[in-house]
Amino acid sequence: WAADQRIEFVFLPPYSPNLNLIERLWKFMRKKAISSIYYDTYSKFKDGIIDFLNDTKSYKSELRRLLTLNFRSVGGASVYAQTT
């Protein structure tokens, strides 16, 4: 089925957070909404996370650079995910 859908399987190491876009977003969110702000209650913490996620448009240029489908491997080669 995958071959008919033009899906190519690529081996990824068992733990490779730099290749997982949600891990990149999580790291960015921690930097902007968690690590730099003190929340004295769980409710305020939760609201801070929700506010960050609702306001991602204000980080558009930073997220566009961060969440790219251009990956660098250890050997220095670039791998591009092709979307059509």
PDB file with SEQRES, HELIX, SHEET and CRYST1 records, atoms N, CA, C and O in Angstrom:
SEQRES   1 A   84  TRP ALA ALA ASP GLN ARG ILE GLU PHE VAL PHE LEU PRO          
SEQRES   2 A   84  PRO TYR SER PRO ASN LEU ASN LEU ILE GLU ARG LEU TRP          
SEQRES   3 A   84  LYS PHE MET ARG LYS LYS ALA ILE SER SER ILE TYR TYR          
SEQRES   4 A   84  ASP THR TYR SER LYS PHE LYS ASP GLY ILE ILE ASP PHE          
SEQRES   5 A   84  LEU ASN ASP THR LYS SER TYR LYS SER GLU LEU ARG ARG          
SEQRES   6 A   84  LEU LEU THR LEU ASN PHE ARG SER VAL GLY GLY ALA SER          
SEQRES   7 A   84  VAL TYR ALA GLN THR THR                                      
HELIX    1 AA1 ALA A    3  GLN A    5  5                                   3    
HELIX    2 AA2 PRO A   17  LEU A   19  5                                   3    
HELIX    3 AA3 LEU A   21  MET A   29  1                                   9    
HELIX    4 AA4 ARG A   30  ILE A   34  3                                   5    
HELIX    5 AA5 TYR A   42  ASN A   54  1                                  13    
HELIX    6 AA6 THR A   56  TYR A   59  5                                   4    
HELIX    7 AA7 LYS A   60  LEU A   66  1                                   7    
SHEET    1 AA1 2 ASN A  70  ARG A  72  0                                        
SHEET    2 AA1 2 SER A  78  TYR A  80 -1                                        
CRYST1    1.000    1.000    1.000  90.00  90.00  90.00 P 1           1          
ATOM      1  N   TRP A   1       0.818  -1.181   0.000  1.00  0.00           N  
ATOM      2  CA  TRP A   1       0.000   0.000   0.000  1.00  0.00           C  
ATOM      3  C   TRP A   1       0.869   1.256   0.000  1.00  0.00           C  
ATOM      4  O   TRP A   1       0.572   2.204  -0.726  1.00  0.00           O  
ATOM      5  N   ALA A   2       1.942   1.282   0.802  1.00  0.00           N  
ATOM      6  CA  ALA A   2       2.795   2.468   0.907  1.00  0.00           C  
ATOM      7  C   ALA A   2       3.448   2.797  -0.434  1.00  0.00           C  
ATOM      8  O   ALA A   2       3.545   3.967  -0.805  1.00  0.00           O  
ATOM      9  N   ALA A   3       3.885   1.795  -1.147  1.00  0.00           N  
ATOM     10  CA  ALA A   3       4.529   2.036  -2.440  1.00  0.00           C  
ATOM     11  C   ALA A   3       3.563   2.692  -3.421  1.00  0.00           C  
ATOM     12  O   ALA A   3       3.966   3.545  -4.212  1.00  0.00           O  
ATOM     13  N   ASP A   4       2.310   2.305  -3.373  1.00  0.00           N  
ATOM     14  CA  ASP A   4       1.311   2.911  -4.255  1.00  0.00           C  
ATOM     15  C   ASP A   4       1.006   4.355  -3.884  1.00  0.00           C  
ATOM     16  O   ASP A   4       0.517   5.118  -4.717  1.00  0.00           O  
ATOM     17  N   GLN A   5       1.287   4.735  -2.654  1.00  0.00           N  
ATOM     18  CA  GLN A   5       1.011   6.087  -2.176  1.00  0.00           C  
ATOM     19  C   GLN A   5       2.247   6.987  -2.234  1.00  0.00           C  
ATOM     20  O   GLN A   5       2.206   8.108  -1.728  1.00  0.00           O  
ATOM     21  N   ARG A   6       3.314   6.535  -2.821  1.00  0.00           N  
ATOM     22  CA  ARG A   6       4.587   7.265  -2.916  1.00  0.00           C  
ATOM     23  C   ARG A   6       5.159   7.576  -1.535  1.00  0.00           C  
ATOM     24  O   ARG A   6       5.713   8.653  -1.313  1.00  0.00           O  
ATOM     25  N   ILE A   7       5.023   6.634  -0.617  1.00  0.00           N  
ATOM     26  CA  ILE A   7       5.579   6.773   0.721  1.00  0.00           C  
ATOM     27  C   ILE A   7       6.905   6.040   0.762  1.00  0.00           C  
ATOM     28  O   ILE A   7       6.991   4.871   0.388  1.00  0.00           O  
ATOM     29  N   GLU A   8       7.925   6.722   1.212  1.00  0.00           N  
ATOM     30  CA  GLU A   8       9.241   6.106   1.341  1.00  0.00           C  
ATOM     31  C   GLU A   8       9.578   5.973   2.816  1.00  0.00           C  
ATOM     32  O   GLU A   8       9.540   6.953   3.560  1.00  0.00           O  
ATOM     33  N   PHE A   9       9.907   4.762   3.235  1.00  0.00           N  
ATOM     34  CA  PHE A   9      10.274   4.532   4.625  1.00  0.00           C  
ATOM     35  C   PHE A   9      11.752   4.833   4.808  1.00  0.00           C  
ATOM     36  O   PHE A   9      12.591   4.389   4.024  1.00  0.00           O  
ATOM     37  N   VAL A  10      12.057   5.584   5.844  1.00  0.00           N  
ATOM     38  CA  VAL A  10      13.430   5.970   6.140  1.00  0.00           C  
ATOM     39  C   VAL A  10      13.739   5.542   7.560  1.00  0.00           C  
ATOM     40  O   VAL A  10      12.960   5.798   8.478  1.00  0.00           O  
ATOM     41  N   PHE A  11      14.880   4.891   7.740  1.00  0.00           N  
ATOM     42  CA  PHE A  11      15.277   4.462   9.075  1.00  0.00           C  
ATOM     43  C   PHE A  11      15.620   5.668   9.935  1.00  0.00           C  
ATOM     44  O   PHE A  11      16.366   6.551   9.511  1.00  0.00           O  
ATOM     45  N   LEU A  12      15.076   5.701  11.133  1.00  0.00           N  
ATOM     46  CA  LEU A  12      15.423   6.727  12.106  1.00  0.00           C  
ATOM     47  C   LEU A  12      15.984   6.047  13.339  1.00  0.00           C  
ATOM     48  O   LEU A  12      15.511   4.975  13.717  1.00  0.00           O  
ATOM     49  N   PRO A  13      16.968   6.634  13.967  1.00  0.00           N  
ATOM     50  CA  PRO A  13      17.496   6.054  15.202  1.00  0.00           C  
ATOM     51  C   PRO A  13      16.385   5.942  16.242  1.00  0.00           C  
ATOM     52  O   PRO A  13      15.403   6.681  16.173  1.00  0.00           O  
ATOM     53  N   PRO A  14      16.524   5.030  17.205  1.00  0.00           N  
ATOM     54  CA  PRO A  14      15.473   4.837  18.203  1.00  0.00           C  
ATOM     55  C   PRO A  14      15.115   6.110  18.963  1.00  0.00           C  
ATOM     56  O   PRO A  14      13.942   6.340  19.259  1.00  0.00           O  
ATOM     57  N   TYR A  15      16.094   6.929  19.277  1.00  0.00           N  
ATOM     58  CA  TYR A  15      15.815   8.181  19.964  1.00  0.00           C  
ATOM     59  C   TYR A  15      16.430   9.307  19.151  1.00  0.00           C  
ATOM     60  O   TYR A  15      17.649   9.475  19.126  1.00  0.00           O  
ATOM     61  N   SER A  16      15.591  10.063  18.496  1.00  0.00           N  
ATOM     62  CA  SER A  16      16.094  11.154  17.668  1.00  0.00           C  
ATOM     63  C   SER A  16      15.149  12.353  17.760  1.00  0.00           C  
ATOM     64  O   SER A  16      14.430  12.648  16.806  1.00  0.00           O  
ATOM     65  N   PRO A  17      15.146  13.047  18.904  1.00  0.00           N  
ATOM     66  CA  PRO A  17      14.212  14.161  19.069  1.00  0.00           C  
ATOM     67  C   PRO A  17      14.430  15.299  18.083  1.00  0.00           C  
ATOM     68  O   PRO A  17      13.497  16.047  17.790  1.00  0.00           O  
ATOM     69  N   ASN A  18      15.643  15.442  17.568  1.00  0.00           N  
ATOM     70  CA  ASN A  18      15.891  16.508  16.601  1.00  0.00           C  
ATOM     71  C   ASN A  18      15.175  16.249  15.273  1.00  0.00           C  
ATOM     72  O   ASN A  18      15.003  17.171  14.475  1.00  0.00           O  
ATOM     73  N   LEU A  19      14.757  15.005  15.030  1.00  0.00           N  
ATOM     74  CA  LEU A  19      14.030  14.690  13.808  1.00  0.00           C  
ATOM     75  C   LEU A  19      12.520  14.705  14.013  1.00  0.00           C  
ATOM     76  O   LEU A  19      11.766  14.554  13.052  1.00  0.00           O  
ATOM     77  N   ASN A  20      12.078  14.881  15.225  1.00  0.00           N  
ATOM     78  CA  ASN A  20      10.658  14.868  15.547  1.00  0.00           C  
ATOM     79  C   ASN A  20      10.190  16.307  15.749  1.00  0.00           C  
ATOM     80  O   ASN A  20      10.627  16.982  16.681  1.00  0.00           O  
ATOM     81  N   LEU A  21       9.310  16.769  14.884  1.00  0.00           N  
ATOM     82  CA  LEU A  21       8.893  18.174  14.927  1.00  0.00           C  
ATOM     83  C   LEU A  21       8.178  18.538  16.219  1.00  0.00           C  
ATOM     84  O   LEU A  21       8.316  19.666  16.693  1.00  0.00           O  
ATOM     85  N   ILE A  22       7.423  17.620  16.801  1.00  0.00           N  
ATOM     86  CA  ILE A  22       6.722  17.952  18.035  1.00  0.00           C  
ATOM     87  C   ILE A  22       7.709  18.145  19.180  1.00  0.00           C  
ATOM     88  O   ILE A  22       7.450  18.936  20.088  1.00  0.00           O  
ATOM     89  N   GLU A  23       8.834  17.439  19.155  1.00  0.00           N  
ATOM     90  CA  GLU A  23       9.872  17.636  20.172  1.00  0.00           C  
ATOM     91  C   GLU A  23      10.496  19.024  20.038  1.00  0.00           C  
ATOM     92  O   GLU A  23      10.834  19.654  21.039  1.00  0.00           O  
ATOM     93  N   ARG A  24      10.646  19.496  18.806  1.00  0.00           N  
ATOM     94  CA  ARG A  24      11.176  20.846  18.590  1.00  0.00           C  
ATOM     95  C   ARG A  24      10.206  21.893  19.121  1.00  0.00           C  
ATOM     96  O   ARG A  24      10.615  22.868  19.752  1.00  0.00           O  
ATOM     97  N   LEU A  25       8.909  21.682  18.858  1.00  0.00           N  
ATOM     98  CA  LEU A  25       7.899  22.610  19.365  1.00  0.00           C  
ATOM     99  C   LEU A  25       7.869  22.595  20.885  1.00  0.00           C  
ATOM    100  O   LEU A  25       7.763  23.648  21.513  1.00  0.00           O  
ATOM    101  N   TRP A  26       7.962  21.408  21.485  1.00  0.00           N  
ATOM    102  CA  TRP A  26       7.962  21.274  22.940  1.00  0.00           C  
ATOM    103  C   TRP A  26       9.142  22.039  23.540  1.00  0.00           C  
ATOM    104  O   TRP A  26       8.977  22.742  24.536  1.00  0.00           O  
ATOM    105  N   LYS A  27      10.318  21.911  22.949  1.00  0.00           N  
ATOM    106  CA  LYS A  27      11.497  22.611  23.444  1.00  0.00           C  
ATOM    107  C   LYS A  27      11.309  24.130  23.351  1.00  0.00           C  
ATOM    108  O   LYS A  27      11.673  24.859  24.273  1.00  0.00           O  
ATOM    109  N   PHE A  28      10.750  24.595  22.255  1.00  0.00           N  
ATOM    110  CA  PHE A  28      10.505  26.021  22.062  1.00  0.00           C  
ATOM    111  C   PHE A  28       9.479  26.513  23.080  1.00  0.00           C  
ATOM    112  O   PHE A  28       9.638  27.594  23.647  1.00  0.00           O  
ATOM    113  N   MET A  29       8.427  25.726  23.316  1.00  0.00           N  
ATOM    114  CA  MET A  29       7.409  26.110  24.282  1.00  0.00           C  
ATOM    115  C   MET A  29       7.991  26.180  25.691  1.00  0.00           C  
ATOM    116  O   MET A  29       7.677  27.090  26.458  1.00  0.00           O  
ATOM    117  N   ARG A  30       8.834  25.219  26.021  1.00  0.00           N  
ATOM    118  CA  ARG A  30       9.480  25.270  27.347  1.00  0.00           C  
ATOM    119  C   ARG A  30      10.289  26.536  27.498  1.00  0.00           C  
ATOM    120  O   ARG A  30      10.275  27.167  28.555  1.00  0.00           O  
ATOM    121  N   LYS A  31      11.002  26.913  26.437  1.00  0.00           N  
ATOM    122  CA  LYS A  31      11.846  28.116  26.487  1.00  0.00           C  
ATOM    123  C   LYS A  31      11.006  29.379  26.657  1.00  0.00           C  
ATOM    124  O   LYS A  31      11.369  30.269  27.426  1.00  0.00           O  
ATOM    125  N   LYS A  32       9.887  29.460  25.943  1.00  0.00           N  
ATOM    126  CA  LYS A  32       9.079  30.683  25.947  1.00  0.00           C  
ATOM    127  C   LYS A  32       8.057  30.744  27.079  1.00  0.00           C  
ATOM    128  O   LYS A  32       7.787  31.824  27.604  1.00  0.00           O  
ATOM    129  N   ALA A  33       7.484  29.602  27.463  1.00  0.00           N  
ATOM    130  CA  ALA A  33       6.348  29.649  28.380  1.00  0.00           C  
ATOM    131  C   ALA A  33       6.580  28.959  29.719  1.00  0.00           C  
ATOM    132  O   ALA A  33       5.794  29.144  30.648  1.00  0.00           O  
ATOM    133  N   ILE A  34       7.625  28.180  29.835  1.00  0.00           N  
ATOM    134  CA  ILE A  34       7.812  27.438  31.083  1.00  0.00           C  
ATOM    135  C   ILE A  34       9.078  27.872  31.807  1.00  0.00           C  
ATOM    136  O   ILE A  34       9.021  28.269  32.971  1.00  0.00           O  
ATOM    137  N   SER A  35      10.208  27.802  31.139  1.00  0.00           N  
ATOM    138  CA  SER A  35      11.492  28.050  31.799  1.00  0.00           C  
ATOM    139  C   SER A  35      11.678  29.496  32.243  1.00  0.00           C  
ATOM    140  O   SER A  35      12.380  29.755  33.221  1.00  0.00           O  
ATOM    141  N   SER A  36      11.077  30.413  31.559  1.00  0.00           N  
ATOM    142  CA  SER A  36      11.327  31.826  31.861  1.00  0.00           C  
ATOM    143  C   SER A  36      10.271  32.464  32.768  1.00  0.00           C  
ATOM    144  O   SER A  36      10.367  33.646  33.096  1.00  0.00           O  
ATOM    145  N   ILE A  37       9.265  31.683  33.173  1.00  0.00           N  
ATOM    146  CA  ILE A  37       8.166  32.240  33.958  1.00  0.00           C  
ATOM    147  C   ILE A  37       7.881  31.339  35.157  1.00  0.00           C  
ATOM    148  O   ILE A  37       7.894  30.113  35.047  1.00  0.00           O  
ATOM    149  N   TYR A  38       7.623  31.969  36.298  1.00  0.00           N  
ATOM    150  CA  TYR A  38       7.247  31.210  37.495  1.00  0.00           C  
ATOM    151  C   TYR A  38       5.728  31.223  37.635  1.00  0.00           C  
ATOM    152  O   TYR A  38       5.104  32.283  37.610  1.00  0.00           O  
ATOM    153  N   TYR A  39       5.147  30.051  37.780  1.00  0.00           N  
ATOM    154  CA  TYR A  39       3.714  29.912  38.006  1.00  0.00           C  
ATOM    155  C   TYR A  39       3.522  29.357  39.407  1.00  0.00           C  
ATOM    156  O   TYR A  39       4.063  28.301  39.734  1.00  0.00           O  
ATOM    157  N   ASP A  40       2.760  30.053  40.235  1.00  0.00           N  
ATOM    158  CA  ASP A  40       2.604  29.594  41.612  1.00  0.00           C  
ATOM    159  C   ASP A  40       1.464  28.590  41.788  1.00  0.00           C  
ATOM    160  O   ASP A  40       1.339  27.977  42.849  1.00  0.00           O  
ATOM    161  N   THR A  41       0.638  28.419  40.766  1.00  0.00           N  
ATOM    162  CA  THR A  41      -0.410  27.404  40.850  1.00  0.00           C  
ATOM    163  C   THR A  41      -0.456  26.604  39.554  1.00  0.00           C  
ATOM    164  O   THR A  41       0.009  27.061  38.510  1.00  0.00           O  
ATOM    165  N   TYR A  42      -1.015  25.420  39.635  1.00  0.00           N  
ATOM    166  CA  TYR A  42      -1.169  24.581  38.450  1.00  0.00           C  
ATOM    167  C   TYR A  42      -2.083  25.261  37.435  1.00  0.00           C  
ATOM    168  O   TYR A  42      -1.842  25.181  36.231  1.00  0.00           O  
ATOM    169  N   SER A  43      -3.111  25.915  37.907  1.00  0.00           N  
ATOM    170  CA  SER A  43      -4.057  26.595  37.029  1.00  0.00           C  
ATOM    171  C   SER A  43      -3.353  27.663  36.187  1.00  0.00           C  
ATOM    172  O   SER A  43      -3.609  27.770  34.987  1.00  0.00           O  
ATOM    173  N   LYS A  44      -2.478  28.445  36.801  1.00  0.00           N  
ATOM    174  CA  LYS A  44      -1.729  29.471  36.067  1.00  0.00           C  
ATOM    175  C   LYS A  44      -0.752  28.838  35.082  1.00  0.00           C  
ATOM    176  O   LYS A  44      -0.555  29.348  33.979  1.00  0.00           O  
ATOM    177  N   PHE A  45      -0.138  27.717  35.488  1.00  0.00           N  
ATOM    178  CA  PHE A  45       0.767  26.987  34.593  1.00  0.00           C  
ATOM    179  C   PHE A  45       0.013  26.516  33.359  1.00  0.00           C  
ATOM    180  O   PHE A  45       0.462  26.722  32.231  1.00  0.00           O  
ATOM    181  N   LYS A  46      -1.127  25.887  33.577  1.00  0.00           N  
ATOM    182  CA  LYS A  46      -1.941  25.389  32.471  1.00  0.00           C  
ATOM    183  C   LYS A  46      -2.371  26.532  31.562  1.00  0.00           C  
ATOM    184  O   LYS A  46      -2.325  26.406  30.339  1.00  0.00           O  
ATOM    185  N   ASP A  47      -2.790  27.647  32.154  1.00  0.00           N  
ATOM    186  CA  ASP A  47      -3.192  28.812  31.360  1.00  0.00           C  
ATOM    187  C   ASP A  47      -2.022  29.379  30.550  1.00  0.00           C  
ATOM    188  O   ASP A  47      -2.212  29.837  29.423  1.00  0.00           O  
ATOM    189  N   GLY A  48      -0.811  29.349  31.123  1.00  0.00           N  
ATOM    190  CA  GLY A  48       0.369  29.811  30.403  1.00  0.00           C  
ATOM    191  C   GLY A  48       0.654  28.966  29.173  1.00  0.00           C  
ATOM    192  O   GLY A  48       1.002  29.495  28.117  1.00  0.00           O  
ATOM    193  N   ILE A  49       0.506  27.657  29.309  1.00  0.00           N  
ATOM    194  CA  ILE A  49       0.712  26.746  28.170  1.00  0.00           C  
ATOM    195  C   ILE A  49      -0.354  26.991  27.109  1.00  0.00           C  
ATOM    196  O   ILE A  49      -0.043  27.088  25.922  1.00  0.00           O  
ATOM    197  N   ILE A  50      -1.604  27.090  27.535  1.00  0.00           N  
ATOM    198  CA  ILE A  50      -2.700  27.310  26.595  1.00  0.00           C  
ATOM    199  C   ILE A  50      -2.545  28.659  25.900  1.00  0.00           C  
ATOM    200  O   ILE A  50      -2.782  28.766  24.697  1.00  0.00           O  
ATOM    201  N   ASP A  51      -2.153  29.680  26.641  1.00  0.00           N  
ATOM    202  CA  ASP A  51      -1.925  30.996  26.030  1.00  0.00           C  
ATOM    203  C   ASP A  51      -0.819  30.936  24.980  1.00  0.00           C  
ATOM    204  O   ASP A  51      -0.942  31.533  23.910  1.00  0.00           O  
ATOM    205  N   PHE A  52       0.253  30.220  25.285  1.00  0.00           N  
ATOM    206  CA  PHE A  52       1.335  30.069  24.308  1.00  0.00           C  
ATOM    207  C   PHE A  52       0.811  29.401  23.043  1.00  0.00           C  
ATOM    208  O   PHE A  52       1.065  29.878  21.937  1.00  0.00           O  
ATOM    209  N   LEU A  53       0.085  28.305  23.198  1.00  0.00           N  
ATOM    210  CA  LEU A  53      -0.419  27.574  22.034  1.00  0.00           C  
ATOM    211  C   LEU A  53      -1.441  28.379  21.242  1.00  0.00           C  
ATOM    212  O   LEU A  53      -1.519  28.250  20.020  1.00  0.00           O  
ATOM    213  N   ASN A  54      -2.216  29.198  21.917  1.00  0.00           N  
ATOM    214  CA  ASN A  54      -3.190  30.043  21.220  1.00  0.00           C  
ATOM    215  C   ASN A  54      -2.535  31.229  20.521  1.00  0.00           C  
ATOM    216  O   ASN A  54      -3.127  31.826  19.622  1.00  0.00           O  
ATOM    217  N   ASP A  55      -1.317  31.572  20.929  1.00  0.00           N  
ATOM    218  CA  ASP A  55      -0.629  32.747  20.402  1.00  0.00           C  
ATOM    219  C   ASP A  55       0.585  32.385  19.552  1.00  0.00           C  
ATOM    220  O   ASP A  55       1.531  33.168  19.463  1.00  0.00           O  
ATOM    221  N   THR A  56       0.572  31.222  18.935  1.00  0.00           N  
ATOM    222  CA  THR A  56       1.739  30.804  18.142  1.00  0.00           C  
ATOM    223  C   THR A  56       1.977  31.707  16.936  1.00  0.00           C  
ATOM    224  O   THR A  56       3.091  31.746  16.415  1.00  0.00           O  
ATOM    225  N   LYS A  57       0.959  32.430  16.484  1.00  0.00           N  
ATOM    226  CA  LYS A  57       1.156  33.338  15.344  1.00  0.00           C  
ATOM    227  C   LYS A  57       2.178  34.422  15.643  1.00  0.00           C  
ATOM    228  O   LYS A  57       2.839  34.917  14.730  1.00  0.00           O  
ATOM    229  N   SER A  58       2.316  34.795  16.906  1.00  0.00           N  
ATOM    230  CA  SER A  58       3.296  35.829  17.245  1.00  0.00           C  
ATOM    231  C   SER A  58       4.726  35.296  17.158  1.00  0.00           C  
ATOM    232  O   SER A  58       5.675  36.080  17.139  1.00  0.00           O  
ATOM    233  N   TYR A  59       4.887  33.984  17.106  1.00  0.00           N  
ATOM    234  CA  TYR A  59       6.211  33.355  16.970  1.00  0.00           C  
ATOM    235  C   TYR A  59       6.398  32.762  15.574  1.00  0.00           C  
ATOM    236  O   TYR A  59       7.238  31.884  15.374  1.00  0.00           O  
ATOM    237  N   LYS A  60       5.623  33.240  14.623  1.00  0.00           N  
ATOM    238  CA  LYS A  60       5.583  32.627  13.291  1.00  0.00           C  
ATOM    239  C   LYS A  60       6.958  32.478  12.636  1.00  0.00           C  
ATOM    240  O   LYS A  60       7.291  31.401  12.140  1.00  0.00           O  
ATOM    241  N   SER A  61       7.750  33.538  12.630  1.00  0.00           N  
ATOM    242  CA  SER A  61       9.054  33.453  11.947  1.00  0.00           C  
ATOM    243  C   SER A  61       9.996  32.495  12.671  1.00  0.00           C  
ATOM    244  O   SER A  61      10.721  31.736  12.028  1.00  0.00           O  
ATOM    245  N   GLU A  62       9.991  32.524  13.995  1.00  0.00           N  
ATOM    246  CA  GLU A  62      10.853  31.612  14.756  1.00  0.00           C  
ATOM    247  C   GLU A  62      10.431  30.160  14.544  1.00  0.00           C  
ATOM    248  O   GLU A  62      11.274  29.285  14.349  1.00  0.00           O  
ATOM    249  N   LEU A  63       9.139  29.913  14.584  1.00  0.00           N  
ATOM    250  CA  LEU A  63       8.645  28.543  14.401  1.00  0.00           C  
ATOM    251  C   LEU A  63       8.861  28.049  12.974  1.00  0.00           C  
ATOM    252  O   LEU A  63       9.120  26.866  12.755  1.00  0.00           O  
ATOM    253  N   ARG A  64       8.755  28.942  12.022  1.00  0.00           N  
ATOM    254  CA  ARG A  64       8.979  28.535  10.627  1.00  0.00           C  
ATOM    255  C   ARG A  64      10.418  28.046  10.425  1.00  0.00           C  
ATOM    256  O   ARG A  64      10.652  27.075   9.706  1.00  0.00           O  
ATOM    257  N   ARG A  65      11.379  28.727  11.064  1.00  0.00           N  
ATOM    258  CA  ARG A  65      12.781  28.282  10.980  1.00  0.00           C  
ATOM    259  C   ARG A  65      13.003  26.994  11.764  1.00  0.00           C  
ATOM    260  O   ARG A  65      13.753  26.117  11.333  1.00  0.00           O  
ATOM    261  N   LEU A  66      12.353  26.887  12.905  1.00  0.00           N  
ATOM    262  CA  LEU A  66      12.560  25.753  13.789  1.00  0.00           C  
ATOM    263  C   LEU A  66      11.886  24.485  13.289  1.00  0.00           C  
ATOM    264  O   LEU A  66      12.450  23.397  13.409  1.00  0.00           O  
ATOM    265  N   LEU A  67      10.702  24.609  12.739  1.00  0.00           N  
ATOM    266  CA  LEU A  67       9.919  23.437  12.343  1.00  0.00           C  
ATOM    267  C   LEU A  67      10.050  23.136  10.859  1.00  0.00           C  
ATOM    268  O   LEU A  67       9.082  22.738  10.210  1.00  0.00           O  
ATOM    269  N   THR A  68      11.219  23.321  10.339  1.00  0.00           N  
ATOM    270  CA  THR A  68      11.476  23.044   8.934  1.00  0.00           C  
ATOM    271  C   THR A  68      11.628  21.547   8.706  1.00  0.00           C  
ATOM    272  O   THR A  68      11.937  20.799   9.633  1.00  0.00           O  
ATOM    273  N   LEU A  69      11.415  21.121   7.488  1.00  0.00           N  
ATOM    274  CA  LEU A  69      11.605  19.721   7.146  1.00  0.00           C  
ATOM    275  C   LEU A  69      12.997  19.476   6.564  1.00  0.00           C  
ATOM    276  O   LEU A  69      13.224  18.466   5.897  1.00  0.00           O  
ATOM    277  N   ASN A  70      13.914  20.386   6.811  1.00  0.00           N  
ATOM    278  CA  ASN A  70      15.304  20.241   6.401  1.00  0.00           C  
ATOM    279  C   ASN A  70      16.099  19.777   7.621  1.00  0.00           C  
ATOM    280  O   ASN A  70      16.230  20.512   8.600  1.00  0.00           O  
ATOM    281  N   PHE A  71      16.622  18.573   7.558  1.00  0.00           N  
ATOM    282  CA  PHE A  71      17.327  17.997   8.689  1.00  0.00           C  
ATOM    283  C   PHE A  71      18.799  17.839   8.358  1.00  0.00           C  
ATOM    284  O   PHE A  71      19.154  17.495   7.230  1.00  0.00           O  
ATOM    285  N   ARG A  72      19.642  18.086   9.323  1.00  0.00           N  
ATOM    286  CA  ARG A  72      21.080  17.864   9.172  1.00  0.00           C  
ATOM    287  C   ARG A  72      21.455  16.606   9.922  1.00  0.00           C  
ATOM    288  O   ARG A  72      21.073  16.418  11.077  1.00  0.00           O  
ATOM    289  N   SER A  73      22.197  15.759   9.266  1.00  0.00           N  
ATOM    290  CA  SER A  73      22.651  14.536   9.921  1.00  0.00           C  
ATOM    291  C   SER A  73      24.011  14.777  10.555  1.00  0.00           C  
ATOM    292  O   SER A  73      24.597  15.845  10.384  1.00  0.00           O  
ATOM    293  N   VAL A  74      24.512  13.794  11.282  1.00  0.00           N  
ATOM    294  CA  VAL A  74      25.788  13.924  11.966  1.00  0.00           C  
ATOM    295  C   VAL A  74      26.921  14.123  10.977  1.00  0.00           C  
ATOM    296  O   VAL A  74      27.872  14.850  11.264  1.00  0.00           O  
ATOM    297  N   GLY A  75      26.833  13.494   9.828  1.00  0.00           N  
ATOM    298  CA  GLY A  75      27.873  13.606   8.823  1.00  0.00           C  
ATOM    299  C   GLY A  75      27.869  14.921   8.070  1.00  0.00           C  
ATOM    300  O   GLY A  75      28.741  15.152   7.232  1.00  0.00           O  
ATOM    301  N   GLY A  76      26.907  15.790   8.350  1.00  0.00           N  
ATOM    302  CA  GLY A  76      26.862  17.079   7.681  1.00  0.00           C  
ATOM    303  C   GLY A  76      25.984  17.115   6.445  1.00  0.00           C  
ATOM    304  O   GLY A  76      25.779  18.181   5.863  1.00  0.00           O  
ATOM    305  N   ALA A  77      25.464  15.969   6.035  1.00  0.00           N  
ATOM    306  CA  ALA A  77      24.596  15.932   4.852  1.00  0.00           C  
ATOM    307  C   ALA A  77      23.215  16.454   5.226  1.00  0.00           C  
ATOM    308  O   ALA A  77      22.775  16.314   6.367  1.00  0.00           O  
ATOM    309  N   SER A  78      22.544  17.050   4.265  1.00  0.00           N  
ATOM    310  CA  SER A  78      21.195  17.540   4.495  1.00  0.00           C  
ATOM    311  C   SER A  78      20.193  16.551   3.922  1.00  0.00           C  
ATOM    312  O   SER A  78      20.420  15.957   2.868  1.00  0.00           O  
ATOM    313  N   VAL A  79      19.100  16.386   4.618  1.00  0.00           N  
ATOM    314  CA  VAL A  79      18.014  15.534   4.152  1.00  0.00           C  
ATOM    315  C   VAL A  79      16.770  16.415   4.092  1.00  0.00           C  
ATOM    316  O   VAL A  79      16.412  17.061   5.078  1.00  0.00           O  
ATOM    317  N   TYR A  80      16.130  16.438   2.962  1.00  0.00           N  
ATOM    318  CA  TYR A  80      14.941  17.251   2.785  1.00  0.00           C  
ATOM    319  C   TYR A  80      13.736  16.335   2.623  1.00  0.00           C  
ATOM    320  O   TYR A  80      13.772  15.387   1.839  1.00  0.00           O  
ATOM    321  N   ALA A  81      12.684  16.615   3.355  1.00  0.00           N  
ATOM    322  CA  ALA A  81      11.431  15.897   3.160  1.00  0.00           C  
ATOM    323  C   ALA A  81      10.709  16.571   2.022  1.00  0.00           C  
ATOM    324  O   ALA A  81      10.482  17.781   2.047  1.00  0.00           O  
ATOM    325  N   GLN A  82      10.351  15.797   1.030  1.00  0.00           N  
ATOM    326  CA  GLN A  82       9.665  16.361  -0.130  1.00  0.00           C  
ATOM    327  C   GLN A  82       8.162  16.205   0.054  1.00  0.00           C  
ATOM    328  O   GLN A  82       7.669  15.115   0.343  1.00  0.00           O  
ATOM    329  N   THR A  83       7.462  17.277  -0.112  1.00  0.00           N  
ATOM    330  CA  THR A  83       6.011  17.227  -0.030  1.00  0.00           C  
ATOM    331  C   THR A  83       5.444  17.683  -1.365  1.00  0.00           C  
ATOM    332  O   THR A  83       5.848  18.714  -1.903  1.00  0.00           O  
ATOM    333  N   THR A  84       4.519  16.918  -1.887  1.00  0.00           N  
ATOM    334  CA  THR A  84       3.877  17.284  -3.158  1.00  0.00           C  
ATOM    335  C   THR A  84       2.400  17.118  -3.079  1.00  0.00           C  
ATOM    336  O   THR A  84       1.697  17.380  -4.055  1.00  0.00           O  
TER     337      THR A  84                                                      
END                                                                             
